[in-house]
Amino acid sequence: MTRQAIEEWLIAKIREVQRLDGADIDVRAPLEKYGLGSVQAVSLVGDLEEWLDCSLPSTLFWDYPSIEAIANHLSENTN
């Protein structure tokens, strides 16, 4: 999956969960800026696993604390 596709997917999901305007989401900003709780973050990791069809650590959002960091990591480390 491409970095851009992963970023777009994450932006859409965070916008949906937090009811944010897509323009308000900065891919370089720490995810904590968007008020995601731990339950929401783990749930999003589960959704991302399904979308990418791969296993991901539940700590993904803490290990890579921005949309850009997650997308870069996943685009380099998943098929």
C-alpha positions as CSV (number, residue, x, y, z in Angstrom):
1,M,0.0,0.0,0.0
2,T,1.3,3.5,-0.8
3,R,2.1,6.0,1.9
4,Q,-0.4,8.4,0.4
5,A,-3.2,5.8,0.4
6,I,-2.5,5.0,4.1
7,E,-2.4,8.7,5.0
8,E,-5.8,9.3,3.2
9,W,-7.3,6.3,5.0
10,L,-6.1,7.4,8.4
11,I,-7.3,11.0,7.8
12,A,-10.8,9.7,6.8
13,K,-11.0,7.4,9.8
14,I,-9.8,10.0,12.3
15,R,-12.2,12.6,10.8
16,E,-15.0,10.1,11.1
17,V,-14.3,9.1,14.6
18,Q,-13.6,12.6,15.9
19,R,-16.1,14.4,13.7
20,L,-13.4,16.7,12.2
21,D,-13.1,18.6,9.0
22,G,-10.5,16.9,6.8
23,A,-8.7,20.2,6.3
24,D,-8.1,20.3,10.1
25,I,-5.9,17.3,10.1
26,D,-2.1,17.8,9.8
27,V,-0.4,14.5,9.0
28,R,2.7,15.7,10.8
29,A,0.9,16.7,14.0
30,P,1.0,14.3,17.0
31,L,-2.1,12.1,17.0
32,E,-2.9,13.2,20.5
33,K,-3.8,16.6,19.1
34,Y,-7.0,15.0,17.7
35,G,-8.2,13.6,21.1
36,L,-8.0,9.9,20.3
37,G,-8.4,7.9,23.4
38,S,-6.6,4.6,23.9
39,V,-9.7,2.6,23.1
40,Q,-10.3,4.6,19.9
41,A,-6.6,4.2,18.9
42,V,-6.6,0.4,19.4
43,S,-9.9,0.1,17.5
44,L,-8.4,2.1,14.6
45,V,-5.4,-0.2,14.6
46,G,-7.8,-3.1,14.3
47,D,-9.6,-1.4,11.4
48,L,-6.2,-0.7,9.8
49,E,-5.2,-4.4,10.1
50,E,-8.4,-5.4,8.3
51,W,-7.9,-2.9,5.6
52,L,-4.2,-3.8,5.0
53,D,-4.8,-7.5,5.7
54,C,-1.9,-7.8,8.1
55,S,-1.1,-8.0,11.8
56,L,-0.1,-4.8,13.5
57,P,0.9,-4.1,17.1
58,S,-1.8,-2.5,19.3
59,T,0.8,0.1,20.2
60,L,1.2,1.3,16.6
61,F,-0.2,4.8,17.3
62,W,2.2,5.2,20.3
63,D,5.2,3.8,18.4
64,Y,4.6,6.1,15.5
65,P,2.8,9.2,16.9
66,S,1.7,10.9,13.7
67,I,-0.2,10.0,10.6
68,E,2.9,10.6,8.5
69,A,5.0,8.4,10.7
70,I,2.5,5.6,10.6
71,A,2.1,5.8,6.8
72,N,5.8,5.9,6.2
73,H,6.4,2.9,8.5
74,L,3.5,0.8,7.0
75,S,4.3,1.7,3.4
76,E,7.9,0.5,3.9
77,N,7.0,-2.6,6.0
78,T,3.8,-4.1,4.6
79,N,2.9,-5.6,1.2
